[in-house]
Amino acid sequence: MKRIVLKVGSSVLTEQGEIAKERMLNLVSLIVQLRKKYEVVLVSSGAVSSGYTALKLDKRKQISKKVLAAVGQPILMSSYKKKFDIYDVDTAQILLTEDDFDSRKRTEIFRQIINTSLVNGILPIVNENDISSTPDQLFGDNDQLAARVTHHTNSDLLVILSDIDGYYDSNPSDNPDAKILKEVNRLTQKELQASHSPNDEFATGGIVTKLVAADFLISKGRKMFLCSGFDLTTAQEYLLEGIHNKGTLFKPKS
């Protein structure tokens, strides 16, 4: 059975200061379907934005962000648990930092935890450990975390469910004729170093962090698929039916 990693961002999981319950339920429903065909690992953002639903602190301050993550992580996991309980799916929470990928021993531990969870039918839900990390231990965005989880768990594909529906040949906000690139085999330094801010105040990524994640996986001989997390039709068609209508597939040249 192939193994895939799904990464979902804060902008998909929250809306107007609340957890977007319908979108989360749609995500959970998709994962339940996918688990019939794949081993699935979920990398989920949303701890800080979930914390903000209960406590209005300034997330620009480092300590406030940690408090929001501390408050929000159980809120986020509780929301997932309620929805996965509908389908009788057990979940495991796994919090990682950059250091977990720099030590062979620590990398092997989290890899075994994920492998054992999957063997026993448990869905691993991974997030960055904002609470105990120091600034130099932070990935800064879950796109990089998801790419490394994909590589170190020997997964076949990373799927990023985002607030954008693919990688365009130009900025669609500026160019109404911009077209989605269906397949990308190589990324230039100009693309990887471009300036782009996220669309959501609680997101830490943007298109560039997704391109950096894709470049990392291409260099490791792995694939990444970028599509919308608001409408999961594209992900469903690609993963369950093998139809590539929208979204961008990043893959090494054959």
Backbone as numpy.savetxt, mean C-alpha at the origin, in Angstrom:
# Nx Ny Nz CAx CAy CAz Cx Cy Cz
0.50 -21.57 -5.42 -0.35 -20.38 -5.42 0.54 -19.13 -5.42
0.28 -18.21 -6.32 1.05 -16.97 -6.38 0.76 -16.09 -5.17
1.73 -15.26 -4.84 1.60 -14.36 -3.70 1.62 -12.92 -4.18
0.68 -12.10 -3.70 0.64 -10.70 -4.07 0.58 -9.83 -2.81
1.08 -8.61 -2.94 0.98 -7.61 -1.88 0.07 -6.50 -2.37
-0.94 -6.17 -1.59 -1.83 -5.03 -1.87 -1.47 -3.90 -0.94
-1.23 -2.71 -1.50 -0.97 -1.53 -0.67 -2.10 -0.53 -0.88
-2.69 -0.07 0.20 -3.77 0.92 0.11 -3.39 2.15 0.91
-3.66 3.33 0.34 -3.24 4.58 0.95 -4.30 5.24 1.82
-3.86 6.23 2.59 -4.75 6.96 3.50 -5.90 7.64 2.77
-5.61 8.16 1.58 -6.65 8.90 0.84 -7.80 7.99 0.43
-7.52 6.70 0.29 -8.57 5.74 -0.06 -9.36 5.33 1.18
-8.65 5.19 2.30 -9.27 4.65 3.52 -10.05 5.67 4.34
-9.75 6.96 4.18 -10.44 7.99 4.97 -11.03 9.05 4.06
-12.08 9.69 4.57 -12.75 10.75 3.80 -13.41 11.72 4.76
-13.09 13.00 4.60 -13.65 14.07 5.43 -13.51 13.78 6.92
-12.30 13.34 7.29 -12.02 13.13 8.71 -12.60 11.88 9.31
-13.12 10.98 8.49 -13.69 9.72 8.98 -13.16 8.56 8.14
-13.20 7.36 8.72 -12.86 6.17 7.93 -13.93 5.96 6.88
-13.50 5.77 5.63 -14.43 5.57 4.52 -14.91 4.11 4.56
-15.98 3.87 5.32 -16.42 2.50 5.61 -16.80 1.71 4.36
-17.47 2.37 3.42 -17.90 1.64 2.22 -16.69 1.24 1.37
-15.73 2.16 1.25 -14.53 1.83 0.47 -13.72 0.73 1.15
-13.65 0.78 2.48 -12.94 -0.27 3.20 -13.63 -1.62 3.03
-14.95 -1.62 3.08 -15.70 -2.86 2.89 -15.50 -3.40 1.48
-15.46 -2.51 0.49 -15.20 -2.94 -0.89 -13.82 -3.57 -1.01
-12.84 -2.97 -0.32 -11.48 -3.50 -0.32 -11.45 -4.88 0.31
-12.10 -5.02 1.46 -12.14 -6.30 2.17 -12.81 -7.37 1.30
-13.88 -6.99 0.64 -14.59 -7.92 -0.24 -13.69 -8.39 -1.38
-12.91 -7.45 -1.94 -11.98 -7.81 -3.02 -10.91 -8.77 -2.51
-10.37 -8.48 -1.33 -9.33 -9.34 -0.76 -9.85 -10.75 -0.53
-11.08 -10.86 -0.06 -11.69 -12.18 0.16 -11.75 -12.96 -1.16
-12.11 -12.26 -2.25 -12.13 -12.91 -3.57 -10.72 -13.31 -4.02
-9.78 -12.40 -3.80 -8.41 -12.66 -4.23 -7.78 -13.84 -3.51
-8.17 -14.04 -2.25 -7.58 -15.12 -1.45 -7.95 -16.51 -1.98
-8.92 -16.59 -2.87 -9.25 -17.87 -3.49 -8.23 -18.22 -4.57
-7.49 -17.21 -5.03 -6.54 -17.41 -6.14 -5.10 -17.14 -5.73
-4.91 -16.26 -4.73 -3.57 -15.84 -4.34 -3.39 -15.92 -2.82
-2.13 -15.97 -2.40 -1.78 -15.61 -1.04 -1.70 -14.08 -1.02
-2.36 -13.44 -0.07 -2.46 -11.98 -0.07 -1.86 -11.40 1.21
-0.99 -10.39 1.03 -0.47 -9.58 2.13 -0.99 -8.16 1.91
-1.55 -7.56 2.95 -2.07 -6.19 2.84 -1.12 -5.24 3.55
-0.66 -4.21 2.83 0.09 -3.11 3.43 -0.86 -1.92 3.49
-1.19 -1.50 4.69 -2.23 -0.49 4.85 -1.71 0.76 5.55
-1.87 1.90 4.90 -1.67 3.18 5.56 -2.93 3.47 6.38
-2.97 4.65 6.99 -4.21 5.06 7.63 -4.20 5.19 9.13
-3.08 4.84 9.79 -3.06 4.93 11.26 -3.18 6.38 11.72
-2.37 7.26 11.12 -2.38 8.67 11.52 -3.71 9.32 11.21
-4.23 9.09 10.01 -5.52 9.69 9.64 -6.66 9.10 10.47
-6.56 7.83 10.85 -7.58 7.24 11.73 -7.51 7.87 13.12
-6.28 8.13 13.59 -6.12 8.79 14.88 -6.73 10.17 14.89
-6.66 10.84 13.75 -7.20 12.20 13.65 -8.72 12.22 13.73
-9.35 11.08 13.44 -10.81 11.01 13.58 -11.22 11.11 15.05
-10.29 10.76 15.95 -10.61 10.79 17.39 -9.93 11.94 18.12
-8.82 12.43 17.57 -8.01 13.43 18.27 -7.42 14.39 17.26
-7.77 15.66 17.36 -7.33 16.66 16.37 -6.00 17.29 16.82
-4.90 16.67 16.40 -3.57 17.20 16.67 -2.91 17.62 15.36
-1.90 18.45 15.46 -1.17 18.92 14.29 -0.18 17.85 13.84
-0.49 17.15 12.73 0.35 16.03 12.29 1.71 16.49 11.76
1.90 17.79 11.57 3.21 18.28 11.11 4.25 18.19 12.22
3.79 18.11 13.47 4.72 17.94 14.59 4.99 16.45 14.79
6.26 16.10 14.92 6.66 14.70 14.98 5.99 13.95 16.12
5.97 14.55 17.32 5.37 13.85 18.47 3.86 13.73 18.31
3.23 14.75 17.71 1.78 14.68 17.48 1.45 13.56 16.51
2.29 13.41 15.48 2.08 12.34 14.51 2.19 10.97 15.18
3.15 10.83 16.10 3.29 9.57 16.82 2.08 9.28 17.69
1.56 10.32 18.37 0.36 10.15 19.20 -0.83 9.77 18.34
-0.97 10.44 17.19 -2.07 10.11 16.28 -1.97 8.67 15.79
-0.74 8.23 15.50 -0.55 6.84 15.07 -0.90 5.86 16.19
-0.50 6.23 17.42 -0.80 5.36 18.57 -2.29 5.24 18.80
-3.00 6.36 18.64 -4.46 6.36 18.80 -5.12 5.65 17.61
-4.58 5.90 16.43 -5.24 5.45 15.21 -5.03 4.00 14.83
-3.88 3.42 15.21 -3.62 2.04 14.80 -4.68 1.06 15.30
-5.09 1.11 16.59 -6.16 0.20 17.02 -7.51 0.52 16.38
-7.76 1.81 16.07 -9.00 2.17 15.38 -9.02 1.55 13.99
-7.89 1.68 13.31 -7.77 1.12 11.96 -7.93 -0.39 11.96
-7.22 -1.07 12.87 -7.28 -2.52 12.92 -8.65 -3.01 13.35
-9.30 -2.27 14.26 -10.66 -2.64 14.68 -11.63 -2.54 13.51
-11.46 -1.51 12.69 -12.32 -1.35 11.52 -12.13 -2.50 10.54
-10.85 -2.87 10.32 -10.59 -4.02 9.45 -11.18 -5.30 10.04
-10.98 -5.51 11.34 -11.44 -6.75 11.97 -12.95 -6.92 11.83
-13.70 -5.83 12.07 -15.16 -5.91 11.96 -15.58 -6.34 10.56
-14.87 -5.84 9.57 -15.26 -6.15 8.19 -14.78 -7.53 7.76
-13.58 -7.93 8.18 -13.11 -9.27 7.84 -13.87 -10.34 8.61
-14.38 -9.99 9.80 -15.19 -10.94 10.58 -16.45 -11.35 9.81
-16.95 -10.46 8.97 -18.13 -10.78 8.15 -17.85 -12.01 7.30
-16.59 -12.12 6.85 -16.19 -13.23 5.96 -15.41 -14.31 6.69
-15.35 -14.21 8.03 -14.66 -15.20 8.85 -13.18 -15.30 8.48
-12.55 -14.13 8.27 -11.12 -14.07 7.95 -10.38 -13.48 9.15
-9.40 -14.21 9.67 -8.57 -13.72 10.77 -7.43 -12.87 10.22
-7.02 -11.86 11.00 -5.96 -10.95 10.56 -4.84 -10.90 11.58
-3.65 -10.51 11.11 -2.50 -10.31 11.99 -1.94 -8.92 11.72
-1.60 -8.19 12.78 -1.00 -6.87 12.63 0.52 -7.00 12.69
1.21 -6.45 11.70 2.67 -6.49 11.65 3.19 -5.08 11.41
3.91 -4.53 12.39 4.44 -3.17 12.30 5.95 -3.24 12.05
6.42 -2.58 11.00 7.83 -2.65 10.61 8.46 -1.28 10.49
9.79 -1.24 10.59 10.56 -0.04 10.31 11.64 -0.39 9.29
12.37 0.62 8.83 13.46 0.38 7.88 14.49 -0.60 8.45
14.71 -0.51 9.77 15.71 -1.38 10.40 15.39 -2.86 10.23
14.11 -3.18 10.09 13.71 -4.58 9.94 14.19 -5.16 8.61
14.56 -4.28 7.66 15.05 -4.73 6.36 16.57 -4.65 6.27
17.21 -4.04 7.28 18.67 -3.88 7.27 19.38 -4.99 8.03
18.62 -5.78 8.76 19.20 -6.87 9.55 18.67 -8.21 9.02
19.58 -9.10 8.64 19.15 -10.40 8.12 18.28 -11.13 9.13
18.67 -11.05 10.40 17.93 -11.75 11.45 16.52 -11.20 11.57
16.38 -9.85 11.61 15.06 -9.24 11.77 14.21 -9.43 10.52
14.85 -9.37 9.35 14.11 -9.60 8.11 13.57 -11.03 8.07
14.39 -11.98 8.50 13.97 -13.39 8.50 12.82 -13.61 9.49
12.83 -12.89 10.62 11.76 -13.04 11.60 10.43 -12.59 11.02
10.38 -11.38 10.42 9.08 -10.91 9.91 8.65 -11.73 8.69
9.64 -12.24 7.92 9.29 -13.08 6.79 8.64 -14.37 7.27
9.17 -14.96 8.34 8.59 -16.18 8.89 7.20 -15.93 9.48
7.02 -14.75 10.10 5.71 -14.41 10.66 4.67 -14.33 9.54
5.05 -13.66 8.45 4.13 -13.54 7.31 3.87 -14.90 6.68
4.92 -15.68 6.47 4.75 -17.01 5.87 3.85 -17.91 6.71
4.08 -17.91 8.03 3.29 -18.75 8.94 1.84 -18.29 8.99
1.64 -16.98 8.97 0.27 -16.44 8.95 -0.46 -16.93 7.71
0.19 -16.83 6.55 -0.45 -17.21 5.30 -0.74 -18.71 5.25
0.19 -19.51 5.72 0.00 -20.97 5.75 -1.22 -21.33 6.58
-1.49 -20.55 7.62 -2.60 -20.83 8.52 -3.86 -20.04 8.18
-3.89 -19.47 6.98 -5.10 -18.79 6.52 -5.35 -17.43 7.13
-4.32 -16.84 7.73 -4.46 -15.53 8.38 -3.94 -14.46 7.43
-4.66 -13.35 7.34 -4.26 -12.24 6.48 -3.31 -11.32 7.22
-2.03 -11.18 6.79 -1.13 -10.23 7.43 -1.45 -8.80 6.98
-1.60 -7.89 7.94 -1.80 -6.47 7.64 -0.58 -5.72 8.15
0.20 -5.16 7.22 1.47 -4.53 7.54 1.32 -3.01 7.51
1.97 -2.34 8.45 2.04 -0.88 8.44 3.40 -0.48 8.98
3.80 0.75 8.71 5.06 1.24 9.28 4.84 1.57 10.75
5.85 1.26 11.58 5.75 1.52 13.01 6.14 2.97 13.29
5.18 3.88 13.11 5.44 5.31 13.32 5.76 5.62 14.77
5.28 4.80 15.69 5.36 5.14 17.11 6.78 5.01 17.64
7.44 3.89 17.36 8.76 3.65 17.94 9.91 4.08 17.03
9.60 4.45 15.77 10.66 4.81 14.83 11.22 6.19 15.12
12.53 6.33 14.88 13.15 7.65 14.86 13.10 8.15 13.42
13.29 9.46 13.20 13.18 9.98 11.83 14.06 9.26 10.81
15.26 8.82 11.22 16.13 8.14 10.26 15.78 6.67 10.07
14.75 6.20 10.79 14.29 4.81 10.60 13.00 4.75 9.79
12.48 5.90 9.40 11.19 5.94 8.72 11.36 5.83 7.21
10.51 5.01 6.58 10.44 5.01 5.12 9.91 6.35 4.63
8.96 6.92 5.38 8.36 8.18 4.98 7.10 7.99 4.16
6.96 6.83 3.55 5.71 6.52 2.84 5.61 5.00 2.72
4.39 4.51 2.65 4.20 3.05 2.64 4.41 2.43 1.26
4.63 3.26 0.23 4.95 2.70 -1.08 6.30 1.98 -1.02
7.28 2.62 -0.35 8.60 2.00 -0.22 8.53 0.77 0.68
7.77 0.87 1.75 7.58 -0.27 2.65 6.97 -1.44 1.88
5.94 -1.16 1.11 5.25 -2.22 0.36 6.18 -2.87 -0.66
7.02 -2.07 -1.32 7.94 -2.61 -2.31 8.93 -3.57 -1.66
9.41 -3.21 -0.49 10.38 -4.06 0.20 9.72 -5.31 0.79
8.50 -5.18 1.27 7.77 -6.36 1.73 7.56 -7.32 0.55
7.20 -6.76 -0.61 7.01 -7.58 -1.81 8.27 -8.37 -2.14
9.41 -7.68 -2.13 10.68 -8.34 -2.48 11.08 -9.38 -1.44
11.04 -8.99 -0.17 11.58 -9.87 0.87 10.65 -11.04 1.22
9.39 -10.98 0.80 8.49 -12.12 0.99 8.35 -12.93 -0.30
9.22 -12.60 -1.28 9.22 -13.31 -2.56 7.84 -13.30 -3.22
7.17 -12.16 -3.15 5.85 -12.04 -3.76 5.98 -11.77 -5.26
4.97 -12.17 -6.01 5.04 -12.05 -7.47 4.68 -10.66 -7.96
3.89 -9.93 -7.17 3.37 -8.66 -7.67 2.98 -7.75 -6.50
3.28 -6.44 -6.65 2.75 -5.43 -5.74 1.66 -4.68 -6.48
0.49 -4.55 -5.85 -0.61 -3.77 -6.40 -0.82 -2.56 -5.50
-0.65 -1.36 -6.05 -0.87 -0.14 -5.28 -2.23 0.43 -5.64
-3.13 0.47 -4.65 -4.46 1.03 -4.81 -4.41 2.48 -4.35
-4.56 3.39 -5.29 -4.23 4.79 -5.03 -5.38 5.73 -5.34
-5.12 7.04 -5.14 -6.09 8.06 -5.52 -5.90 8.49 -6.97
-4.98 7.82 -7.67 -4.81 8.02 -9.11 -5.03 6.68 -9.79
-5.43 6.70 -11.05 -5.81 5.44 -11.69 -4.74 4.90 -12.64
-3.52 5.43 -12.53 -2.42 4.93 -13.33 -1.36 6.00 -13.49
-0.31 5.67 -14.24 0.78 6.60 -14.51 0.57 7.18 -15.91
0.46 8.49 -15.98 0.14 9.17 -17.24 1.41 9.65 -17.96
1.26 9.87 -19.27 2.38 10.38 -20.06 2.63 11.86 -19.81
1.69 12.53 -19.15 1.87 13.91 -18.70 0.88 14.15 -17.57
1.00 15.27 -16.89 0.15 15.54 -15.73 -1.30 15.74 -16.17
-2.22 14.84 -15.78 -3.62 14.97 -16.21 -4.32 16.20 -15.64
-3.77 16.78 -14.58 -4.35 18.00 -14.03 -4.09 19.19 -14.95
-2.99 19.12 -15.68 -2.63 20.20 -16.60 -2.99 19.91 -18.05
-3.02 18.63 -18.38 -3.25 18.24 -19.77 -4.46 17.31 -19.87
-5.58 17.81 -20.38 -6.79 16.97 -20.49 -6.63 15.81 -21.47
-5.59 15.88 -22.32 -5.35 14.81 -23.29 -4.33 13.79 -22.79
-3.92 13.90 -21.52 -2.95 12.96 -20.96 -3.49 11.54 -21.02
-2.62 10.59 -21.33 -3.03 9.19 -21.47 -2.28 8.32 -20.47
-2.97 7.30 -19.96 -2.34 6.35 -19.06 -1.37 5.46 -19.84
-0.18 5.29 -19.28 0.78 4.36 -19.85 0.44 2.96 -19.33
0.11 2.05 -20.22 -0.34 0.72 -19.78 0.82 -0.14 -19.26
2.01 0.04 -19.84 3.16 -0.73 -19.38 4.42 0.14 -19.39
5.18 0.03 -18.33 6.43 0.78 -18.19 7.54 -0.20 -17.81
8.65 -0.17 -18.55 9.77 -1.09 -18.29 10.99 -0.39 -17.71
11.00 0.95 -17.81 12.17 1.70 -17.35 11.75 3.08 -16.90
12.38 3.57 -15.83 12.10 4.91 -15.33 13.39 5.72 -15.31
13.29 6.97 -15.72 14.48 7.83 -15.78 14.70 8.52 -14.44
15.91 9.04 -14.24 16.21 9.79 -13.02 15.33 11.04 -12.92
15.02 11.63 -14.06 14.14 12.82 -14.06 12.78 12.46 -13.49
12.24 11.32 -13.88 10.94 10.88 -13.37 11.02 10.56 -11.88
12.12 9.93 -11.47 12.26 9.49 -10.08 12.55 10.64 -9.12
13.01 11.76 -9.64 13.37 12.88 -8.78 12.44 14.07 -8.94
11.35 13.90 -9.68 10.42 15.00 -9.91 9.76 15.43 -8.61
9.33 16.67 -8.57 8.66 17.20 -7.38 7.16 16.98 -7.53
6.57 16.31 -6.55 5.12 16.06 -6.60 4.61 15.84 -5.19
3.63 16.59 -4.80 3.08 16.45 -3.45 1.83 15.59 -3.49
1.53 14.89 -2.39 0.35 14.03 -2.35 -0.94 14.84 -2.39
-2.02 14.17 -2.82 -3.31 14.84 -2.95 -4.07 14.95 -1.64
-3.63 14.24 -0.62 -4.36 14.18 0.64 -3.43 14.63 1.77
-3.97 15.38 2.72 -3.10 15.94 3.77 -2.48 14.87 4.65
-3.08 13.68 4.70 -2.52 12.62 5.53 -1.66 11.64 4.74
-1.62 11.81 3.42 -0.76 10.96 2.61 0.66 11.51 2.65
1.63 10.61 2.61 3.03 11.04 2.62 3.70 10.76 1.29
2.94 10.21 0.35 3.52 9.84 -0.93 3.20 10.81 -2.04
2.69 10.31 -3.13 2.51 11.04 -4.37 2.98 10.11 -5.47
2.88 10.55 -6.71 3.24 9.67 -7.82 4.72 9.29 -7.79
5.58 10.22 -7.34 7.02 9.94 -7.39 7.39 8.78 -6.47
6.81 8.72 -5.27 7.14 7.61 -4.37 6.69 6.27 -4.96
5.63 6.30 -5.74 5.17 5.08 -6.40 6.14 4.68 -7.52
6.68 5.68 -8.22 7.66 5.39 -9.26 8.95 4.84 -8.65
9.36 5.38 -7.52 10.56 4.89 -6.84 10.35 3.43 -6.40
9.13 3.13 -5.90 8.80 1.75 -5.51 8.84 0.84 -6.73
8.28 1.32 -7.84 8.27 0.52 -9.08 9.69 0.29 -9.58
10.54 1.32 -9.52 11.93 1.21 -9.98 12.68 0.18 -9.14
12.45 0.19 -7.82 13.08 -0.79 -6.94 12.69 -2.21 -7.35
11.40 -2.42 -7.59 10.93 -3.77 -7.92 11.42 -4.21 -9.30
11.43 -3.29 -10.27 11.94 -3.62 -11.59 13.40 -4.07 -11.49
14.18 -3.37 -10.64 15.59 -3.72 -10.47 15.76 -5.09 -9.83
14.72 -5.56 -9.14 14.75 -6.89 -8.50 14.06 -7.95 -9.36
13.66 -7.56 -10.57 13.00 -8.51 -11.46 11.56 -8.79 -11.10
10.91 -7.83 -10.41 9.53 -8.02 -9.96 8.60 -6.99 -10.61
7.30 -7.18 -10.40 6.29 -6.34 -11.06 5.49 -5.52 -10.06
4.95 -4.41 -10.56 4.04 -3.57 -9.76 2.91 -3.08 -10.65
1.70 -3.09 -10.10 0.52 -2.62 -10.84 -0.09 -1.46 -10.06
-0.25 -0.32 -10.72 -0.80 0.89 -10.11 -2.18 1.17 -10.67
-3.18 1.29 -9.78 -4.54 1.56 -10.24 -5.34 2.26 -9.15
-6.58 2.55 -9.44 -7.45 3.28 -8.51 -7.88 2.42 -7.33
-7.89 3.06 -6.15 -8.43 2.40 -4.97 -9.85 2.84 -4.69
-10.32 3.84 -5.43 -11.70 4.31 -5.26 -12.68 3.43 -6.02
-12.29 3.02 -7.22 -13.07 2.08 -8.02 -12.19 0.85 -8.24
-12.55 -0.25 -7.60 -11.70 -1.44 -7.61 -11.91 -2.34 -8.83
-12.70 -1.85 -9.79 -12.97 -2.63 -11.00 -11.69 -2.99 -11.74
-10.78 -2.01 -11.87 -9.53 -2.25 -12.60 -8.71 -3.34 -11.93
-8.57 -3.25 -10.62 -7.81 -4.27 -9.88 -8.47 -5.63 -10.00
-9.78 -5.67 -9.89 -10.52 -6.93 -9.97 -10.36 -7.56 -11.35
-10.50 -6.74 -12.40 -10.35 -7.27 -13.76 -8.95 -7.81 -13.99
-7.95 -7.07 -13.55 -6.57 -7.47 -13.81 -6.19 -8.72 -13.01
-6.54 -8.75 -11.74 -6.10 -9.83 -10.86 -6.94 -11.09 -10.98
-8.22 -10.95 -11.24 -9.10 -12.12 -11.26 -9.46 -12.60 -12.67
-9.42 -11.66 -13.62 -9.83 -12.02 -14.98 -8.69 -11.92 -16.00
-7.56 -11.36 -15.57 -6.44 -11.21 -16.49 -6.66 -10.18 -17.57
-7.57 -9.23 -17.30 -7.89 -8.17 -18.26 -7.21 -6.88 -17.83
-6.44 -6.28 -18.74 -5.74 -5.05 -18.43 -6.36 -3.90 -19.23
-7.42 -3.31 -18.69 -8.09 -2.19 -19.35 -7.49 -0.86 -18.95
-7.33 -0.65 -17.64 -6.76 0.58 -17.12 -5.60 0.22 -16.19
-5.05 1.25 -15.54 -3.94 1.00 -14.64 -2.63 0.84 -15.40
-1.51 0.93 -14.67 -0.18 0.81 -15.26 0.57 -0.36 -14.67
1.10 -1.21 -15.52 1.92 -2.33 -15.11 3.40 -1.95 -15.28
4.14 -1.96 -14.18 5.58 -1.75 -14.23 6.25 -3.12 -14.16
7.07 -3.43 -15.14 7.69 -4.76 -15.17 9.02 -4.68 -15.91
9.94 -5.59 -15.57 11.21 -5.63 -16.30 10.96 -6.04 -17.75
11.85 -5.62 -18.63 11.75 -6.07 -20.02 11.96 -7.57 -20.08
11.19 -8.22 -20.92 11.30 -9.68 -21.03 12.67 -10.07 -21.57
